[in-house]
Amino acid sequence: QVQLQESGPGLVKPSETLSLTCTVSGDSVSSGSYYWSWIRQPPGKGLEWIGYIYYSGNTHYNPSLKSRVTISVDTSKNQFSLKLTSVTTADTAIYYCARGAYRGYGLNFDYWGQGTLVTVSS
Amino acid sequence: DIQMTQSPSSLSASVGDRVTITCRASQSISTYLNWYQRKPGKAPKLLIYAASSLQSGVPSRFSGSGSGTDFTLTISSLQPDDFATYSCQQSFSIPPTFGQGTKVEIK
């Protein structure tokens, strides 16, 4: 059974860098079929896709966040990570990692982590 | 970006009720539409992909329909485990975008 688990600080100061890691079990981030993704939900708002990384290291980011986002993969630990720089209070959200796949009808997400709340505050 | 609008934003229903949630896209997305169930503290769950295809393991009381810009998620007979928030997501173009969610509450 595929499981994903987010980890990282729950509190980040404004202007600093948010760093999260997703540990995958039951599948390999090296498999060529999936797009390992980060998605977030700010309080009171809908879900927002942040970006994904493919096993080859190719990435694709949401244009709205592209200048501040880096997603990387560590195949030795079966993990992938998110870094978001220069955070503001608008980056306060529940952050999810998810497994994305193209199933002939675009990219959807079939396995998710439980999410981790990251608060940006001084 | 394609905007996704869900209605209603919340609804109250009883066990056994038939529930319908609507999702509208800001442009035509064919059947590139997915539905998710979300509960606090739990991993979101993919219910429906390609507008009407049931994800493996999802009960058959869930169904999806629609194409173009208008889509619906129907729960034929609401069960206690179904009280949750439901979100649609378009997969027609990058970035994938989501509706704001519909919260289904106990009446």
HADDOCK unambig.tbl for C-alpha pairs under 7 A between the chains (distance, minus, plus):
assign (segid A and resid 45 and name CA) (segid B and resid 100 and name CA) 6.09 0.50 0.50
assign (segid A and resid 46 and name CA) (segid B and resid 98 and name CA) 6.53 0.50 0.50
assign (segid A and resid 46 and name CA) (segid B and resid 99 and name CA) 6.13 0.50 0.50
assign (segid A and resid 46 and name CA) (segid B and resid 100 and name CA) 4.01 0.50 0.50
assign (segid A and resid 46 and name CA) (segid B and resid 101 and name CA) 6.31 0.50 0.50
assign (segid A and resid 47 and name CA) (segid B and resid 98 and name CA) 5.76 0.50 0.50
assign (segid A and resid 48 and name CA) (segid B and resid 97 and name CA) 6.55 0.50 0.50
assign (segid A and resid 48 and name CA) (segid B and resid 98 and name CA) 6.82 0.50 0.50
assign (segid A and resid 49 and name CA) (segid B and resid 95 and name CA) 6.90 0.50 0.50
assign (segid A and resid 49 and name CA) (segid B and resid 96 and name CA) 6.44 0.50 0.50
assign (segid A and resid 49 and name CA) (segid B and resid 97 and name CA) 6.77 0.50 0.50
assign (segid A and resid 62 and name CA) (segid B and resid 95 and name CA) 5.71 0.50 0.50
assign (segid A and resid 105 and name CA) (segid B and resid 32 and name CA) 5.30 0.50 0.50
assign (segid A and resid 105 and name CA) (segid B and resid 50 and name CA) 5.68 0.50 0.50
assign (segid A and resid 105 and name CA) (segid B and resid 91 and name CA) 6.80 0.50 0.50
assign (segid A and resid 106 and name CA) (segid B and resid 32 and name CA) 6.30 0.50 0.50
assign (segid A and resid 106 and name CA) (segid B and resid 91 and name CA) 4.60 0.50 0.50
assign (segid A and resid 106 and name CA) (segid B and resid 92 and name CA) 5.82 0.50 0.50
assign (segid A and resid 107 and name CA) (segid B and resid 91 and name CA) 5.20 0.50 0.50
assign (segid A and resid 108 and name CA) (segid B and resid 34 and name CA) 6.95 0.50 0.50
assign (segid A and resid 108 and name CA) (segid B and resid 91 and name CA) 6.56 0.50 0.50
assign (segid A and resid 109 and name CA) (segid B and resid 46 and name CA) 6.78 0.50 0.50
assign (segid A and resid 110 and name CA) (segid B and resid 45 and name CA) 6.94 0.50 0.50
assign (segid A and resid 110 and name CA) (segid B and resid 46 and name CA) 5.45 0.50 0.50
assign (segid A and resid 112 and name CA) (segid B and resid 43 and name CA) 5.27 0.50 0.50
assign (segid A and resid 112 and name CA) (segid B and resid 44 and name CA) 5.97 0.50 0.50
assign (segid A and resid 113 and name CA) (segid B and resid 43 and name CA) 5.07 0.50 0.50
assign (segid A and resid 114 and name CA) (segid B and resid 41 and name CA) 5.84 0.50 0.50
assign (segid A and resid 114 and name CA) (segid B and resid 42 and name CA) 4.71 0.50 0.50
assign (segid A and resid 114 and name CA) (segid B and resid 43 and name CA) 4.01 0.50 0.50
assign (segid A and resid 115 and name CA) (segid B and resid 43 and name CA) 6.90 0.50 0.50
